[in-house]
């Protein structure tokens, strides 16, 4: 780990041009068995030509799908964070664990009674999005 930090300083965003790919890359359609062996041994690898992933990428590149996924039926503006440097920015949930559980319980009860399930989460109805 220290080798990585010494060779790629966190405060120096300059790209390094002498990077070498050290991971095996497998074709999902023809080399799945090799990728599976790596997966079973918990070794890192890359995979390409995965049609399921291609469908996911296509969905995520669709602006209407992403808007529906992120906003549902609400007219919500999403806030972003800005940092003038490369330090990690993180989000802390303002709801307590108990409040979050109570909200999920309320949403489940609404669904059971056929009510609108979208409320304050910004995710919309996931079953509808999966269509």
C-alpha positions as CSV (number, residue, x, y, z in Angstrom):
1,X,0.0,0.0,0.0
2,X,2.8,2.4,0.8
3,X,4.3,1.8,-2.7
4,X,1.0,3.1,-4.2
5,X,1.1,6.2,-2.0
6,X,4.7,6.9,-2.7
7,X,4.3,6.5,-6.4
8,X,1.0,8.3,-6.7
9,X,0.9,11.2,-4.3
10,X,-2.7,12.1,-3.2
11,X,-2.1,15.9,-3.7
12,X,-0.6,15.6,-7.1
13,X,-3.4,15.0,-9.7
14,X,-0.9,14.9,-12.6
15,X,-1.7,11.8,-14.7
16,X,1.0,9.2,-14.8
17,X,1.6,8.0,-18.3
18,X,3.6,4.9,-17.5
19,X,0.7,2.8,-16.1
20,X,0.6,-0.9,-16.9
21,X,-2.5,-3.0,-16.9
22,X,-1.9,-5.8,-14.4
23,X,-5.3,-7.4,-14.3
24,X,-6.5,-10.2,-16.4
25,X,-9.3,-9.2,-18.8
26,X,-11.9,-11.9,-19.8
27,X,-14.6,-11.9,-22.5
28,X,-17.8,-12.7,-20.7
29,X,-19.2,-14.7,-23.6
30,X,-16.2,-16.9,-24.3
31,X,-14.1,-16.9,-21.2
32,X,-16.7,-16.9,-18.4
33,X,-15.2,-20.1,-16.9
34,X,-11.8,-18.4,-16.5
35,X,-13.4,-15.3,-14.8
36,X,-15.4,-17.6,-12.6
37,X,-12.2,-19.3,-11.4
38,X,-10.7,-15.9,-10.5
39,X,-14.0,-15.0,-8.7
40,X,-14.0,-18.2,-6.7
41,X,-10.3,-17.5,-5.6
42,X,-11.2,-13.9,-4.8
43,X,-8.7,-12.6,-7.3
44,X,-9.2,-9.2,-9.1
45,X,-10.0,-9.3,-12.8
46,X,-11.8,-7.3,-15.5
47,X,-14.6,-8.5,-17.7
48,X,-16.0,-7.2,-20.9
49,X,-18.7,-8.1,-23.4
50,X,-21.3,-8.6,-20.6
51,X,-24.7,-8.0,-22.2
52,X,-26.4,-7.4,-18.9
53,X,-23.9,-4.7,-18.0
54,X,-24.3,-3.2,-21.5
55,X,-28.1,-2.9,-20.8
56,X,-27.4,-1.3,-17.5
57,X,-25.0,1.2,-19.1
58,X,-27.6,2.0,-21.8
59,X,-30.2,2.7,-19.1
60,X,-27.9,4.9,-17.0
61,X,-27.0,6.9,-20.1
62,X,-30.7,7.6,-20.7
63,X,-31.5,11.1,-19.1
64,X,-35.2,10.2,-18.7
65,X,-34.4,7.0,-16.8
66,X,-31.9,8.7,-14.5
67,X,-34.3,11.6,-13.8
68,X,-37.0,9.1,-12.9
69,X,-34.6,7.1,-10.8
70,X,-33.3,10.1,-8.9
71,X,-36.4,12.2,-8.6
72,X,-39.4,9.9,-9.0
73,X,-42.5,12.1,-9.0
74,X,-41.0,14.9,-6.9
75,X,-39.8,18.2,-8.2
76,X,-36.6,18.1,-6.3
77,X,-33.3,19.8,-6.9
78,X,-30.3,17.8,-5.9
79,X,-27.5,19.5,-4.1
80,X,-23.9,18.7,-4.9
81,X,-20.7,19.4,-3.0
82,X,-17.7,21.3,-4.2
83,X,-14.2,20.9,-3.0
84,X,-11.3,23.0,-4.4
85,X,-8.9,20.1,-3.7
86,X,-9.1,16.4,-4.0
87,X,-10.1,15.5,-0.4
88,X,-12.9,13.0,0.0
89,X,-16.3,14.5,0.6
90,X,-18.9,12.4,2.3
91,X,-22.6,12.5,3.2
92,X,-24.0,11.9,6.6
93,X,-27.6,10.9,6.9
94,X,-29.5,13.4,9.0
95,X,-32.2,10.9,9.9
96,X,-31.7,8.6,12.9
97,X,-31.8,4.9,12.4
98,X,-35.2,4.7,14.2
99,X,-36.7,7.5,12.0
100,X,-35.4,5.7,8.9
101,X,-37.0,2.4,10.0
102,X,-40.3,4.2,10.8
103,X,-40.3,5.8,7.4
104,X,-39.7,2.4,5.7
105,X,-42.5,0.8,7.7
106,X,-44.9,3.6,6.7
107,X,-44.0,3.1,3.0
108,X,-44.5,-0.7,3.3
109,X,-47.9,-0.1,4.8
110,X,-48.9,2.3,2.1
111,X,-47.8,-0.2,-0.6
112,X,-49.9,-2.9,1.1
113,X,-53.0,-0.7,1.0
114,X,-52.3,0.4,-2.6
115,X,-51.2,3.9,-1.8
116,X,-48.4,6.1,-3.2
117,X,-45.1,4.8,-1.9
118,X,-42.9,7.6,-3.0
119,X,-42.2,9.9,-0.1
120,X,-39.0,12.0,0.6
121,X,-36.5,9.4,-0.5
122,X,-36.0,10.6,-4.0
123,X,-36.0,7.1,-5.4
124,X,-39.5,6.6,-6.7
125,X,-41.1,3.2,-7.0
126,X,-38.3,0.8,-7.8
127,X,-40.6,-1.8,-9.2
128,X,-41.8,0.7,-11.8
129,X,-38.3,1.7,-12.6
130,X,-37.3,-2.0,-13.2
131,X,-39.7,-2.2,-16.2
